Amino acid sequence: MAGHSKWANIKHKKAATDAKRGKIWTRLIKEITVAARMGGGDIAANPRLRLAVDKAADANMPKDNVTRAIQRGTGGLEGVNYEEIRYEGYGINGAALIVDCMTDNRVRTVAEVRHAFSKFGGNMGTEGSVAFLFRHCGQLLFAPGTNEDALMEAALEAGAEDVIVDDEGGFEVITDPYEFSRIREALEQAGFKPELAEVTMKPSTSTEFTGEDAQKMQKLLDALENLDDVQEVYTNAVINE
């Protein structure tokens, strides 16, 4: 149970996410709508919807917005019909990228994603070209100074798959993606509140960036994340500032 979770990078990501709260709400509404359309509006019976609603609560989204998004998904309200698309590709120095989108216009979305890749030094790949480098899982991060023995006991008792200690003393709890919400709740009830908690595509390898290459890679990531149709961008790039 040893490893390195790039704690500083994760804190940077959290700050960047908080700074884009308005855009986060828009993306969450799409996710809630699609989750409700695919699995129904009952949170207890729809793990994907529960996860999306939990994310909305974390982002301080008003409950009325959540309710309307669920109603749109289940047909109670009129709304746009989104489809999910995943693109894969490479950034600077061959860093792996996965770009998850929701769109009502596939032609527009692929054009915008391809343009961002080509403008900032990346290349789009074929389906499956980098996905094998990532693992779909739940991830909960706890700050250095957390009681290691108590956290490990609570996490494993709740059904977590692994507890990883990073070089700076932070902790990363890994879960099955569909058990994430339940395990997070169990850990919070045990007194462990994560600094960051999400279902993600966790890379199995990493590519370190410094200096000019780091700036170039960050520009590519920003360009992709700023596209309206993009929901999530996953990468194995570790940018050292």
C-alpha positions as a printed NumPy array, in Angstrom:
array([[  0.   ,   0.   ,   0.   ],
       [  2.656,   2.479,  -0.99 ],
       [  2.7  ,   4.992,  -3.803],
       [  2.596,   8.63 ,  -4.74 ],
       [ -0.598,  10.613,  -5.328],
       [  0.902,  13.971,  -6.366],
       [ -0.731,  15.77 ,  -3.439],
       [  0.282,  19.264,  -4.56 ],
       [ -1.182,  18.636,  -8.   ],
       [ -4.455,  17.517,  -6.478],
       [ -4.73 ,  20.651,  -4.343],
       [ -4.062,  22.727,  -7.458],
       [ -6.834,  20.874,  -9.285],
       [ -9.279,  21.524,  -6.431],
       [ -8.51 ,  25.247,  -6.507],
       [ -8.966,  25.349, -10.274],
       [-12.285,  23.514,  -9.97 ],
       [-13.556,  25.909,  -7.323],
       [-12.658,  28.849,  -9.586],
       [-14.882,  27.487, -12.359],
       [-18.001,  26.877, -10.272],
       [-20.474,  28.327, -12.807],
       [-19.184,  26.041, -15.519],
       [-19.237,  23.121, -13.093],
       [-22.966,  23.661, -12.503],
       [-23.67 ,  23.563, -16.232],
       [-21.767,  20.306, -16.583],
       [-23.45 ,  18.765, -13.564],
       [-26.905,  19.598, -14.909],
       [-26.013,  17.715, -18.101],
       [-24.711,  14.752, -16.091],
       [-27.787,  14.628, -13.83 ],
       [-30.11 ,  14.838, -16.845],
       [-28.363,  12.011, -18.708],
       [-28.048,   9.845, -15.584],
       [-31.779,  10.226, -14.872],
       [-32.667,   9.492, -18.501],
       [-30.571,   6.319, -18.552],
       [-31.283,   4.913, -15.087],
       [-34.419,   6.624, -13.803],
       [-34.99 ,   9.402, -11.298],
       [-34.711,   7.331,  -8.091],
       [-31.367,   8.196,  -6.483],
       [-31.406,   5.065,  -4.326],
       [-31.717,   2.809,  -7.387],
       [-29.435,   4.774,  -9.721],
       [-25.772,   4.928,  -8.551],
       [-24.73 ,   7.237, -11.372],
       [-27.496,   9.694, -10.514],
       [-26.627,   9.561,  -6.824],
       [-23.013,  10.37 ,  -7.638],
       [-24.053,  13.312,  -9.821],
       [-26.387,  14.653,  -7.131],
       [-23.619,  14.302,  -4.529],
       [-21.306,  16.289,  -6.819],
       [-23.992,  18.956,  -7.141],
       [-24.229,  19.213,  -3.36 ],
       [-20.431,  19.55 ,  -3.129],
       [-20.622,  22.374,  -5.693],
       [-23.37 ,  24.125,  -3.685],
       [-25.889,  23.824,  -6.527],
       [-29.445,  24.791,  -5.461],
       [-31.745,  21.789,  -4.982],
       [-34.282,  23.248,  -7.417],
       [-31.691,  23.039, -10.197],
       [-31.07 ,  19.394,  -9.349],
       [-34.789,  18.585,  -9.292],
       [-35.393,  20.24 , -12.666],
       [-32.443,  18.369, -14.211],
       [-33.835,  15.041, -12.964],
       [-37.285,  15.94 , -14.317],
       [-35.797,  16.782, -17.712],
       [-34.003,  13.442, -17.748],
       [-37.104,  11.43 , -16.879],
       [-39.32 ,  13.32 , -19.337],
       [-41.132,  15.489, -16.812],
       [-39.752,  18.643, -18.429],
       [-38.646,  19.395, -21.979],
       [-34.908,  19.582, -22.538],
       [-31.99 ,  18.987, -24.868],
       [-31.138,  15.376, -25.69 ],
       [-27.419,  14.93 , -24.985],
       [-25.217,  12.051, -26.093],
       [-21.958,  10.974, -24.475],
       [-18.745,  10.816, -26.482],
       [-15.207,  10.   , -25.361],
       [-12.126,  11.159, -27.259],
       [ -8.578,   9.976, -26.614],
       [ -5.295,  11.52 , -27.573],
       [ -1.81 ,  12.685, -26.738],
       [ -0.399,  15.935, -25.425],
       [  3.124,  17.292, -25.163],
       [  5.779,  14.539, -24.94 ],
       [  3.134,  11.871, -25.53 ],
       [  1.171,  12.492, -22.321],
       [ -2.105,  10.558, -22.4  ],
       [ -5.457,  12.375, -22.47 ],
       [ -9.075,  11.256, -22.208],
       [-11.752,  13.86 , -22.988],
       [-15.332,  13.023, -21.981],
       [-18.033,  15.095, -23.659],
       [-21.802,  15.506, -23.642],
       [-23.242,  17.114, -26.719],
       [-26.318,  17.744, -28.829],
       [-24.107,  18.172, -31.921],
       [-21.425,  15.538, -32.449],
       [-19.953,  17.283, -35.53 ],
       [-19.395,  20.526, -33.62 ],
       [-17.859,  18.748, -30.64 ],
       [-15.306,  16.668, -32.518],
       [-14.252,  19.736, -34.529],
       [-13.697,  21.783, -31.369],
       [-11.799,  19.013, -29.578],
       [ -9.604,  18.308, -32.614],
       [ -8.86 ,  22.032, -32.995],
       [ -7.782,  22.315, -29.333],
       [ -5.471,  19.313, -29.672],
       [ -3.829,  20.572, -32.86 ],
       [ -3.533,  24.216, -31.756],
       [ -1.715,  23.369, -28.52 ],
       [  0.661,  20.642, -29.648],
       [ -1.423,  17.517, -29.13 ],
       [ -2.827,  14.803, -31.367],
       [ -6.158,  13.012, -31.284],
       [ -5.871,   9.233, -31.162],
       [ -8.189,   6.38 , -32.014],
       [-10.638,   4.787, -29.599],
       [ -8.738,   2.721, -27.041],
       [ -5.376,   4.294, -27.835],
       [ -4.794,   5.527, -24.261],
       [ -7.775,   4.258, -22.238],
       [ -5.806,   1.138, -21.203],
       [ -3.486,   3.436, -19.206],
       [ -6.36 ,   4.52 , -16.934],
       [ -8.514,   2.819, -14.328],
       [-12.122,   3.824, -13.659],
       [-12.379,   4.14 ,  -9.87 ],
       [-13.445,   6.237,  -6.919],
       [-10.73 ,   8.353,  -5.307],
       [-10.811,  10.079,  -1.91 ],
       [ -7.874,  12.233,  -0.796],
       [ -7.062,  12.975,   2.835],
       [ -4.554,  15.557,   4.026],
       [ -1.174,  14.803,   5.574],
       [ -1.563,  14.377,   9.325],
       [ -4.64 ,  12.147,   9.08 ],
       [ -4.484,   9.189,  11.472],
       [ -3.183,   6.458,   9.175],
       [ -4.184,   3.397,  11.192],
       [ -7.691,   4.672,  11.907],
       [ -8.279,   5.745,   8.294],
       [ -6.99 ,   2.447,   6.932],
       [ -9.184,   0.448,   9.293],
       [-12.285,   2.524,   8.462],
       [-11.616,   2.413,   4.713],
       [-11.055,  -1.334,   4.506],
       [-14.001,  -2.035,   6.792],
       [-16.189,   0.066,   4.464],
       [-15.04 ,  -1.972,   1.468],
       [-12.367,   0.244,  -0.102],
       [-10.024,  -1.482,  -2.544],
       [ -6.793,   0.18 ,  -1.413],
       [ -5.27 ,   2.897,   0.758],
       [ -2.18 ,   4.586,  -0.697],
       [  0.236,   6.778,   1.265],
       [  2.042,   9.433,  -0.771],
       [  5.521,  10.904,  -0.279],
       [  4.14 ,  13.944,   1.552],
       [  2.074,  11.969,   4.056],
       [ -1.279,  12.372,   2.298],
       [ -3.65 ,   9.437,   1.829],
       [ -5.556,   8.192,  -1.201],
       [ -8.452,   5.779,  -0.75 ],
       [ -9.405,   3.854,  -3.899],
       [-12.903,   2.39 ,  -4.346],
       [-15.013,   0.611,  -6.908],
       [-16.73 ,   3.456,  -8.831],
       [-20.204,   2.152,  -7.982],
       [-19.396,   1.833,  -4.278],
       [-17.854,   5.306,  -4.071],
       [-20.814,   7.192,  -2.557],
       [-21.479,   4.527,   0.072],
       [-17.809,   4.321,   1.12 ],
       [-17.437,   8.098,   1.213],
       [-20.493,   8.305,   3.478],
       [-19.091,   5.594,   5.764],
       [-15.741,   7.387,   6.055],
       [-17.378,  10.723,   6.812],
       [-19.489,   9.069,   9.509],
       [-16.228,   7.709,  10.952],
       [-14.877,  11.277,  11.109],
       [-12.793,  11.341,   7.928],
       [-13.755,  14.16 ,   5.569],
       [-11.82 ,  14.058,   2.267],
       [-10.08 ,  17.091,   0.792],
       [-11.103,  15.854,  -2.643],
       [-13.501,  13.05 ,  -3.586],
       [-14.477,  11.958,  -7.076],
       [-15.039,   9.11 ,  -9.463],
       [-12.239,   9.439, -11.967],
       [-10.041,   7.787, -14.569],
       [ -6.858,   7.218, -12.568],
       [ -3.678,   6.873, -14.663],
       [ -1.419,   3.884, -14.058],
       [  1.669,   5.826, -15.179],
       [  2.619,   9.496, -15.116],
       [  4.552,  11.932, -17.288],
       [  6.274,  14.755, -15.389],
       [  6.386,  18.278, -16.809],
       [  8.472,  21.294, -15.823],
       [  9.356,  24.651, -17.359],
       [  8.203,  25.484, -20.87 ],
       [  6.766,  22.021, -21.524],
       [  4.649,  22.339, -18.38 ],
       [  3.246,  25.647, -19.624],
       [  2.457,  24.163, -23.037],
       [  0.73 ,  21.14 , -21.525],
       [ -1.304,  23.336, -19.188],
       [ -2.487,  25.436, -22.143],
       [ -3.719,  22.287, -23.892],
       [ -5.539,  21.116, -20.761],
       [ -7.116,  24.547, -20.252],
       [ -8.218,  24.721, -23.894],
       [ -9.943,  21.349, -23.657],
       [-11.534,  22.017, -20.259],
       [-12.916,  25.359, -21.453],
       [-14.904,  23.791, -24.308],
       [-18.632,  23.909, -23.559],
       [-19.24 ,  20.289, -24.564],
       [-16.405,  18.874, -22.434],
       [-17.423,  17.297, -19.127],
       [-14.088,  15.931, -17.872],
       [-10.457,  15.818, -18.974],
       [ -8.238,  13.063, -17.575],
       [ -4.483,  12.959, -18.067],
       [ -1.376,  11.237, -16.792],
       [  0.518,  14.545, -17.018],
       [  1.917,  15.798, -13.71 ],
       [  2.672,  19.502, -14.003],
       [  5.261,  20.792, -11.548],
       [  5.046,  24.537, -11.076]])
